[in-house]
Amino acid sequence: MTAEQEQKQKDEEIDINRCNQLFGLVGKILIKSDTAKEERRQRGELFNVFRVCGVNHYETRHSAILAELLNPSGSHGQTDAFLSIFLEDTGLKDFGFNTSTAVVQTESSMANGRIDILINDNRGKIIIIENKIYAADQKEQLKRYAKFARDNYGDGNTRILYLTLNGRDASGQSGDGVEYITISYGDEILKWIRDCTVYCASKPIIRETLVQYANLIKELTNQSMDAKHVEELLKVMANHADEVAAMYNHFDEYREFVMNTYLKPQLEKVAKDLGLELECNWSAKQYTGFSLRKKEWQKCGILFQSQSTGYGNYIWGISCHRDSAKLDYGTLSCLQNSNTPWWQLGYSKLEYNMDVNTMRDIVNGKFIQYIKACVTDILGELGKLEAKDIQLP
């Protein structure tokens, strides 16, 4: 072995040792964090009525909660205090919006769509909130909002807030040329909920409800670890910056590895157990996803698919080629959204995005249990149709 080869082998051994050291340190932090979380659970601090009621990733349910808090006539009884705090925390304090006369609506209709949350001060100014958790932008969505606002309220009298988990921008086809403000659940909304909690410190029912909602937001935005453990983790990561960068830079390969090595065999077992056929497509250059179908189905299948090329924003339901089948059976009750030409029995948004947390739940088996429950629910409803001699094509 040459001196160069010996040095290369030595360098590789050092990298492996440092990686093992990183994993060991991170493992110790996670153990401490899990211990602290278990102690909180035993004290009852992890009870969360929002999670129990299934709020989680559904935009419409979050919109209803946010709108109720923002509403000066809301059941919270705090008049416009929460709305005023919201304007300050989202940078709209100087907008000149009259909070005392404001009216809040959800799913407000306009000529070519609906607005998630519309706040009207009845003095000529409005605030539009587009609430996105995992859903993709609709065609020219923010452009349509801007036109609606301009046509009905004139220039300069509207603020459009684009709310996401992490403060991402809208897609180009939706938001190019539109003035809008990005806000996130993880930053502005969480700060607002905390500030409202402080405001209601002497009102225990409101205060504790806000605490529970803040905890749900922290889970959604991966902030559930205690601050002291986060700080400890960040220091370890900084001390192993090369190793962290290497793992981050190979996330795409890691995702495909997990989906091929873990998810595909799990799906194959589910398909076998339920008597279904499986098809998978993990190509990031196409719409990714997988489908399960009965042998007798020629034109339909239970499809889990991304809404755009790549791995984000998955939806699921009964999919049919719009020109090859016509299903007039209405929307299945286990699906959240009404039927479309492609999803003729309705569809739902997947409560997972194909991110690093989903990869974790694929490996530990939680994700496949969720998928199996979805498939079982839809097969149960299809069984009721079959009992009426209604068969999918």
Salt bridges, closest charged atoms under 4 A:
GLU38 OE2 - ARG41 NH2 2.76
GLU45 OE1 - ARG40 NE 3.56
GLU45 OE2 - ARG43 NE 2.76
GLU59 OE1 - LYS349 NZ 2.83
ASP89 OD1 - LYS191 NZ 3.16
GLU130 OE2 - LYS132 NZ 3.27
ASP151 OD2 - LYS147 NZ 2.73
ASP195 OD2 - LYS191 NZ 2.84
GLU208 OE2 - ARG207 NE 2.83
GLU219 OE2 - ARG51 NH2 2.41
ASP226 OD2 - HIS229 ND1 3.98
GLU231 OE2 - LYS235 NZ 3.75
GLU232 OE2 - LYS32 NZ 2.62
GLU243 OE2 - ARG18 NE 3.15
ASP252 OD1 - ARG255 NH2 2.98
GLU253 OE2 - HIS250 ND1 3.44
ASP273 OD2 - LYS269 NZ 2.98
GLU351 OE1 - HIS57 ND1 3.99
ASP361 OD1 - ARG360 NE 3.12
GLU386 OE2 - LYS294 NZ 3.02
